[in-house]
Amino acid sequence: MSQDTVQNRYDFGQQFVETVLQKAYEGLQELERAKRSARAKEAWMRRKERLTAIEAMGPKS
């Protein structure tokens, strides 16, 4: 087995590992974005409910 063959196998393995790690990182980033989005949506719904409740009470006398 030549040195080039060994190096090519190493390079392929390195690329594979880097690709897998990159995909895992991107997956984690997507999960974090989804969590932030869900929290923002919940906060917006709470604000909307508060505003609706205030409007339902009517103007102060």
C-alpha positions in Angstrom: 0.0 0.0 0.0 1.5 3.3 -1.0 1.8 6.4 1.2 -0.6 8.2 -1.1 -3.3 5.5 -0.6 -2.9 5.8 3.2 -3.1 9.6 3.0 -6.1 9.5 0.8 -7.9 7.1 3.2 -7.0 9.4 6.1 -8.2 12.5 4.2 -11.5 10.7 3.3 -12.0 9.7 7.0 -11.2 13.2 8.1 -13.7 14.7 5.6 -16.3 12.2 6.7 -15.8 13.1 10.4 -15.9 16.8 9.7 -19.1 16.4 7.6 -20.8 14.4 10.4 -19.8 16.9 13.0 -20.9 19.8 10.8 -24.4 18.2 10.3 -24.7 17.5 14.1 -23.8 21.1 14.8 -26.3 22.4 12.3 -29.0 20.1 13.8 -28.3 21.5 17.3 -28.5 25.0 15.9 -31.8 24.3 14.4 -33.1 22.9 17.7 -32.0 26.0 19.5 -33.7 28.2 16.9 -36.9 26.3 17.3 -36.7 26.7 21.1 -36.2 30.4 20.8 -39.0 30.7 18.3 -41.4 28.8 20.6 -40.5 30.9 23.6 -41.0 34.1 21.5 -44.4 32.9 20.4 -45.4 32.1 23.9 -44.3 35.5 25.1 -46.2 37.2 22.3 -49.4 35.2 23.2 -49.1 36.3 26.8 -48.7 39.9 25.8 -51.7 39.6 23.4 -53.8 38.0 26.2 -52.9 40.8 28.6 -53.8 43.5 26.0 -57.1 41.8 25.3 -57.9 41.6 29.0 -57.1 45.3 29.4 -59.2 46.3 26.4 -62.1 44.2 27.8 -62.1 46.1 31.0 -62.9 49.3 29.1 -61.8 52.8 29.7 -61.0 53.9 33.3 -63.6 56.3 34.9 
